[in-house]
Amino acid sequence: KTNDKEIPDTITKENNGIPDTITKENNEIPDTIPKENNAISDTTTKENNEISDTITKENNEIPNNITKENNEIPDTITKENNEIHDTITKENNEIPDTITKENNEIPNNITKENNEIPDTITKKNNEIPNNITKENNEIPDTITKENNEIPNNITKENNEISDTITKENNEIPDTITKENNEIPDTITKESNEISDTIPKENI
């Protein structure tokens, strides 16, 4: 699309070396651009945010294709020292393979749209060794979150905590249902003036 916004030759913008042609109407950037010290070593189309080849953005190595319109990231991405070893589709937040985010090892699939996390996740040194579904906050298996050991199932939507939880040094050694504040078994809560075991009625 050729009009006044065509920039057919080299541009250096804000100390960003742009060594080749740029078409600014549809934000078509048909060749290499380093932008803000981010090496963009191949074609970029900025209208649909199509980034058809390698991009390094803010020291985040993105060694393969990215389509930014639908947030489709069809290959490997390393973002802010977070290793994302395989395919990511960001529109529906589908993350069909391995991700390591903030030194949190996520060694298997994650689907982020419905917050479905169908396999192992380690988040902020919190070991989550089995499945998590985050949409309904269903956590069907073991979770360890911020040194709080949660050795069994948790369903977080209705605040159903169907088994043992240890949360921030607050030992909750049995089932808790937090929606209706039902505490069907023993709880030790650190900072809520519950200094010892509280069994609920009918227990």
N, C-alpha and C positions, 0 to 999 in steps of 0.2 A: 504494500500500500504506500504509494509515493505521494507525499505532500510536504507541507512546510516543516513537519516534524521529522523529516528524514535527516539523519546525521550520517552522511555516507562515508565518513573517514574518521581518522583517529581523534579520540577525545581523551583528555586527562581531566577528571572531575574530582575535586577535593582530594588531591594527591592519590587518586585511584587511576592507575594506568589502564587505559582502555585502548589496546593497540590495534583495533580494527573496527570495521563498519558497525554502526548502530542505526536501527530504524526505530524512532521513538514513538511513532503513532500508536501502533499496537504493542509497543514495548518489545519489538522484535530485536533481539540482539544476536545477529547471525554468526558471530565469531567470538573469539576468546576475549574475556574481560576479567581482569583482576579488580575487584571492587572492595574498598576498605580493607586492603591487605588480604582479601579473600580471593584465592586463586580460583578463577572459573576458567578451566583450561579448554573448554569446548563450547559448543553452541548453546545459547540460552534464548528462549522465547519467553518474554516477561508478561505478555498479555494474559495468556492462559496459565501463566507461571510455569510454562513447560521448560524444564531444565533438562535437556536431552542427554547430557553427559556429565563428566566429572565436575564436582564443585567442592571447594574447600571454603567453608564459611565460618569465620571467627574461630580459626584454629580447629574447627570441626571438620574432620576429613569425611567427605562424602564421595567415596571412590567410584560410584557408578550412577546410574540414571535416577533422575527425580522428576516427577511431574507434579507441580505445586498447585495447579488449579483444583483438582480433586484430591490434592494432597497425596497423590499416588507416588509412593517411593518404591519402585519395583526392584531395587537391589540394595547392596550393602551400604550402610550409613554409619559413620562414627560422628556423634554429635556431643560436643562439650565433654570430651574425654569419656563419653559413654559409648562403649562399643556395641554397635548394633550389627551383628554378624550376618544378618540375612534380610530377606524381603520384608518390607513394611508398606502397607497401604494405609495412608493417613486419613482419607476421606471418611470411610466408615470406621476409621481407627482400627482397621484390621492389621494386626501384626502377626503374620503367619509363621514366624520363625524366631530364631534366637535374638535376644536383646540383652545388653548389659547397660544399665542406666544408673548413673551416679554410683559406680562401684557396686551396684546391686546386680548380682548375676541373675539373669532371667534365662535359664538354659532351654526354654522351649516356647511353645506358641502362646501368643497373647492376642486376643481380639478386644480392642479398646472401645468399639462403638457401644455395644451393650455391656462394656466393661467385663466381657467374658475373658477370663484368664484360665484357659483349660489345662494348664500344666504348671510346672514348678516355677516359683518366683523367689528371689532373694532381694528384698527392698531395704536399703539403708542398714545393711548388716543384720537385717531381721530375716531369719531363715523361714521361708514359706515353702516347705518341701512337698506340697501337693496342690491340688486344684483350688482355684479361687474364681468365683463368678461375682463381679463387682457391681453389675447393674442392679440386681435386687439385693446387692451386698451379701450374696450367698457365698459363704466360705465353707465349702463342704469338707475341708480337711485341715490338717495341722497348719498353724501359723505361729511364727515368732516375730513380734513386732516391737522394735525398739527395746530389746532385751527383756521384753515381756513375753514370757513363755505361754503360748496358747496351744497346748498339746492336743487339742481335738477340735471338733467342728464348731463353727460360728456362723450364724446367719444374722447379718447386720441390718437388713432392711427393716424388719420388725423388731430389731434389736434382740433377736433371739440368740442367745448364747447357749448352745445345747450341751456344752461340756466345759471342761476345766479351762480357766483363764488365769494368767498372772499378768497384771497390767500395771506397769510403773511401780514395781516393788509392792503392789497391792495384791496380796495373794487371794485369789478367788477360787477356792479349791473345788467348786462344783458348779452346777448349772445356774445360769442367770438368764432371765427374760427381762430385758430392759425397757420394752415398749410400755407395758402397763406397770412398770416398776415391780414386776413380780420377781421376787428373789426366792426361788423354791428350795434353796439350800444354803450352805455355809458361805459367808463372805467375810473377807478381811479387807477393809477399805482403808487406805493410808491416810488421806488428808480430809476425810469426811467425818471425822470424829467417831469412826467405828473402829475402835482400837482392838476389837477381838471378834470372836466368832459370833455370828448372828444366824441362828436357824429361823426359818420362816414358820408361820403357823402351819399346823397339820404336818409338821415334819418332826 
